[in-house]
Amino acid sequence: MSKIRSIVQNNRQTLSKTASYYVIHITVAALVAYAVTGNLIASLTLSLLEPTVQAFAFFFHEKAWQRWNARKQAAADESHVGIAHAA
């Protein structure tokens, strides 16, 4: 359980963004599905399935961007260190 707690602590902002995105996505999806189907049960069912999958995808997408930015920053830092040693 401490592993899960650690993941939550280390990713609090990303998880919060994911949760808020999830709520917005479900609301929009439910409204669109209801406008198309006119059926409340069908619209709720459709609107819960796709955004749930998207929420997981968004979390991992955000983590990939964080890794990419960290690598980019590390490469920039290395190039500055290399320039300082060459001088």
Backbone bond lengths (Angstrom), bond angles and torsions (degrees), N, CA, C in turn:
res aa  C-N    CA-C-N  psi(-1)  N-CA   C-N-CA  omega(-1)  CA-C   N-CA-C  phi
1 M - - - 1.447 - - 1.525 111.10 -
2 S 1.314 118.18 -30.33 1.459 120.21 -179.45 1.536 110.83 -66.72
3 K 1.327 117.74 -28.34 1.463 121.21 176.53 1.529 109.96 -63.92
4 I 1.325 117.05 -44.60 1.466 121.67 178.33 1.522 109.61 -64.58
5 R 1.308 116.97 -43.91 1.466 121.65 179.10 1.529 110.10 -59.99
6 S 1.310 116.73 -41.82 1.463 121.58 178.85 1.525 111.05 -64.41
7 I 1.319 117.14 -42.51 1.470 121.25 178.43 1.525 109.52 -61.85
8 V 1.326 116.52 -44.49 1.471 120.52 179.94 1.528 109.87 -62.78
9 Q 1.314 117.63 -45.91 1.468 121.33 -179.61 1.522 111.71 -61.57
10 N 1.328 116.67 -43.45 1.461 121.37 -176.96 1.523 112.93 -74.17
11 N 1.323 117.23 -17.15 1.461 121.03 -176.05 1.522 112.21 -124.29
12 R 1.308 117.10 27.34 1.470 121.52 -174.79 1.536 112.14 -56.14
13 Q 1.322 118.54 -47.35 1.463 120.40 -177.66 1.528 110.78 -65.81
14 T 1.324 117.41 -44.36 1.463 120.28 179.76 1.520 110.65 -63.79
15 L 1.315 117.57 -40.58 1.468 120.36 178.28 1.528 111.24 -66.49
16 S 1.323 117.59 -37.38 1.465 120.98 177.59 1.524 110.88 -65.98
17 K 1.327 116.32 -43.18 1.466 120.36 177.17 1.523 110.27 -63.13
18 T 1.323 116.67 -40.64 1.461 121.06 178.88 1.519 110.42 -62.20
19 A 1.328 116.96 -43.19 1.469 121.00 -178.95 1.532 111.08 -65.36
20 S 1.324 117.65 -43.11 1.466 119.10 179.86 1.523 110.84 -67.56
21 Y 1.318 116.78 -38.53 1.464 121.26 176.65 1.526 109.79 -62.28
22 Y 1.318 116.90 -40.08 1.463 122.85 -180.00 1.537 110.70 -60.72
23 V 1.312 116.97 -45.95 1.474 121.23 -179.15 1.534 110.43 -63.91
24 I 1.321 116.37 -45.17 1.464 119.94 178.59 1.526 110.66 -62.81
25 H 1.324 116.16 -44.38 1.460 120.59 -178.07 1.533 111.27 -63.18
26 I 1.316 118.08 -43.44 1.469 121.12 179.24 1.529 110.43 -63.12
27 T 1.327 116.54 -42.25 1.459 120.10 -179.62 1.525 111.04 -61.80
28 V 1.313 116.50 -49.11 1.465 120.42 179.59 1.520 110.61 -63.84
29 A 1.330 117.24 -45.30 1.464 120.64 -179.39 1.524 111.61 -61.62
30 A 1.326 117.38 -40.28 1.469 120.79 179.69 1.520 110.74 -65.29
31 L 1.308 116.96 -42.64 1.469 120.34 179.52 1.529 111.52 -64.91
32 V 1.322 116.31 -43.36 1.468 120.07 178.97 1.522 110.31 -66.27
33 A 1.329 117.33 -46.08 1.471 120.73 -179.51 1.522 111.13 -62.56
34 Y 1.320 117.29 -38.16 1.468 119.78 178.33 1.529 110.77 -68.14
35 A 1.325 116.40 -39.91 1.466 120.02 178.58 1.527 110.83 -62.41
36 V 1.327 116.53 -35.26 1.465 121.03 -178.79 1.528 111.81 -79.67
37 T 1.349 116.52 -45.00 1.467 120.02 -173.32 1.524 113.47 -93.41
38 G 1.326 117.93 -31.10 1.455 120.83 -173.90 1.522 112.45 71.20
39 N 1.324 116.46 9.74 1.460 122.46 -176.69 1.533 108.25 -117.75
40 L 1.329 116.97 116.47 1.463 121.38 -176.59 1.533 112.10 -63.32
41 I 1.332 117.30 -45.91 1.478 120.53 -178.49 1.530 110.69 -63.51
42 A 1.310 116.71 -45.91 1.475 120.18 179.15 1.521 110.82 -62.67
43 S 1.334 116.72 -41.81 1.463 119.54 -178.79 1.526 111.52 -65.88
44 L 1.328 117.56 -39.10 1.471 119.84 178.06 1.528 111.40 -67.99
45 T 1.317 116.53 -40.62 1.467 120.34 178.58 1.518 110.80 -62.56
46 L 1.315 116.84 -49.12 1.465 121.06 179.44 1.527 111.64 -63.26
47 S 1.309 115.95 -40.55 1.462 119.30 -175.43 1.522 113.06 -73.64
48 L 1.307 118.76 -19.48 1.472 120.45 178.09 1.521 112.37 -86.86
49 L 1.298 118.22 -32.78 1.462 121.21 -175.58 1.529 112.35 -69.28
50 E 1.294 117.36 -58.88 1.462 121.24 -174.71 1.537 112.69 -63.89
51 P 1.338 120.31 -46.92 1.466 119.14 178.76 1.537 113.86 -63.99
52 T 1.319 116.86 -29.08 1.466 118.90 177.66 1.518 110.05 -64.43
53 V 1.315 116.76 -44.86 1.463 120.71 176.93 1.527 109.82 -65.16
54 Q 1.330 116.95 -42.04 1.466 121.30 178.95 1.528 112.37 -62.02
55 A 1.320 118.10 -35.24 1.467 121.06 -179.91 1.528 110.67 -62.40
56 F 1.312 116.52 -42.79 1.465 119.84 176.81 1.526 110.49 -65.56
57 A 1.314 116.39 -42.35 1.462 120.23 179.14 1.529 110.62 -62.91
58 F 1.332 117.13 -40.51 1.463 121.38 -179.95 1.529 111.03 -62.27
59 F 1.330 116.99 -42.26 1.464 120.33 -179.73 1.524 110.29 -58.70
60 F 1.330 116.62 -48.30 1.463 119.84 -178.46 1.538 111.45 -71.15
61 H 1.309 117.65 -32.13 1.456 121.52 174.55 1.528 110.05 -62.13
62 E 1.315 116.43 -45.21 1.462 121.59 179.04 1.536 110.82 -62.84
63 K 1.326 117.06 -41.75 1.469 120.87 178.43 1.530 110.81 -63.69
64 A 1.329 117.07 -38.99 1.469 120.61 178.59 1.528 110.08 -63.20
65 W 1.329 117.84 -41.86 1.453 120.98 177.79 1.530 111.41 -64.95
66 Q 1.317 116.88 -38.17 1.465 119.67 177.82 1.528 110.48 -63.11
67 R 1.338 116.62 -43.17 1.468 120.20 178.04 1.523 110.91 -63.24
68 W 1.337 116.34 -42.79 1.459 120.50 -179.86 1.525 110.60 -61.30
69 N 1.332 116.75 -45.19 1.466 120.82 178.51 1.522 111.75 -63.75
70 A 1.334 117.31 -38.55 1.466 120.87 178.85 1.531 110.45 -65.41
71 R 1.328 117.10 -42.03 1.475 120.45 178.23 1.524 110.44 -65.12
72 K 1.317 116.67 -42.11 1.458 121.39 178.80 1.528 109.75 -61.03
73 Q 1.320 117.25 -44.00 1.465 121.72 179.09 1.524 110.69 -65.31
74 A 1.338 116.72 -41.92 1.463 120.41 179.43 1.526 110.42 -62.83
75 A 1.322 117.27 -41.20 1.466 120.84 178.86 1.524 110.25 -64.73
76 A 1.316 117.72 -40.67 1.464 121.42 178.16 1.524 110.26 -64.87
77 D 1.331 116.69 -40.96 1.464 120.79 178.40 1.520 110.83 -63.93
78 E 1.333 116.50 -41.80 1.472 120.59 178.79 1.516 111.05 -63.35
79 S 1.319 117.87 -41.28 1.462 119.82 -179.53 1.522 110.77 -66.01
80 H 1.339 117.32 -34.10 1.466 119.54 177.02 1.521 111.55 -69.83
81 V 1.329 116.58 -37.02 1.472 120.32 178.00 1.520 109.81 -67.29
82 G 1.331 116.56 -41.45 1.472 120.95 178.45 1.517 111.50 -61.49
83 I 1.315 117.00 -39.60 1.469 121.30 178.82 1.522 110.18 -66.90
84 A 1.326 116.86 -40.11 1.470 120.74 -179.47 1.522 110.76 -65.77
85 H 1.353 118.10 -39.01 1.469 121.49 179.50 1.525 111.11 -71.10
86 A 1.306 117.72 -31.77 1.466 121.20 -179.17 1.517 112.26 -71.99
87 A 1.309 115.42 -25.76 1.484 120.01 -177.58 1.464 111.48 -79.77
